[in-house]
Amino acid sequence: MKLNDIYHKKEMEKKFLKQIDNVVTSSQKLGLNLPENLLVEIAEHLGPSIYEVDSKFVNTSDINEIQLVKNEFLIKELNLSESQSDILLDQVIEITKPLKNKKNRILFYALLKDLSQGDDSTQLNQTKIESLSCWEKIKKFLFG
């Protein structure tokens, strides 16, 4: 391996760790406390898109983007039904509403995955969903 290749790899690792650190901090500040290993898993799954300005956020006001998240991630990757996907998307959009329309993609997907894991693979984690509907905590953090 060339010295230049080693340097490039180390730089990419630093960028990756910085992205994870930012998302971990945001997650904790919002009271979500998502497991770091879940955030890393999601970031690895999303690949280079987490570094690009146009793709590192989910625009929740764009119906096409929400449909893409629903079809490609919730239905294809997590094997959720159409109705489960709709419920979960509505909940996550509501929970992250104070973040305006653009949500960090890693945080958004990790929250979707975390809340999709109920007692069995066909169930949403309703207890977690209810406990995270913490509007007042999020508003207080964001708006003082």
N, C-alpha and C positions, 0 to 999 in steps of 0.2 A: 504494500500500500504506500502510495506516495505521501510525502509530507503535506502537500496541498490538500489531498483527500482527507487526511486525518484532521487537519485544521477545519475543513468544511463540515465534517461530521460533528466535531465538538461544538461548532457554532450552531448547528441545527439542534443539537441536544440542549444548548443553552436557551434557544428560542422556544423550544418545546416546554422546558421546565418553567420558563417565565410565563407562558400561557397557562400552564397548570396552576402555578402559584397565584396568578390573578383570579382564576376561577375559584380556587379553594377559598381565597380571601373573600370574594363576593358571596360565595355560598354560606360561609360562616357568618358574615355580617348580616345576611338576610335571614339568619336563623334556620337555614335549610340543612346545614351540616351534612352534605352529601359525602359519602366515603371517597377518599382520594383515589383509591384504586378504580372506582367507577369512573371518575373524571378522566383518569389516564386511559382507561379502556375506550371511552367515548372519543377522546382526542385522537387516539391511534386509529380508531375506526373512521373518523372524519378525514384523516390525512392532511395534506397540504392546505386544504380549504380553511383551516383554522388560522392561517397566517395572512390570508388575502382579505383586504378591506371589504370588498363586495360580498364575500361569502362567509366571513367569520361571525356574522350576526343573522338571526332569524327575524325577518320582518313580518310580524304577526298581523299587520294590516293588509298584507298581500295574500289573497285567497289562493293563488296558484302555488305560492311557497308553502302555505299550510297544507295544501293537498299533497304536495311532494313529500313533506315530512310524514304525513299520515300514510301515504301509500308505500313509500320506500323504506321508512324506518319502523313505524308502528305495526303495519300489516305484514310487510315482507320480513323484516328482521326480528321483530318481537312476537310475531304470530298472533296479534290481537285481532279481534273482529272489528268490523266497520263501526258498530255502535260503541264498543269499548274505546276505540281510537277517538271517536268524537267526544266522548265523555272526558277522556284523559286530556285531550287537547284543550277543551274548554276550561278544565281545572287548572292546567299549567299556564294557560294564557291569563286566567284570572289571578293566579298567585303572583305572576310576574308582571302584572299590569302596571305597577308603579315604575317599572323600568322603561316606560314608553313603548313604542312599537318595535324597536330593535333590541333583541335579546341576544346575549352571547350564545353562540350555537352549542358550544360544549356544555354550558350550564343548562340550556333548554333541553337538549337531548338527554343529558344525565338525569334531570328531574323527571322527564317522561319515562325513562327506563326504570328509575327507582320506584316511581309510583305505580308502575305496571306490574310489579312483582308482588302478587297477593299470595294467599295460601296455596293455590295451585296455579298452573299456567293459564287457566282460563279466567282468572279473577283479577280484578284490580285491587290494589291495597287501599281499601276504603278508609281504614283507620288512619293511615299516613296522609291520605288526601285531606281528610277532615282536619287533622292536626296542623297541616301546612297552610290551610286557608287562614293565614295569620295576617290579614290586612293591616291591622293597627301596628304590629311590629315592623312590617315592611315600610309602611308610610312614615313611621317615626324615624326609622333609619335613614330613609331617603330625603325626607323633607324637614326633619328636626322637630 
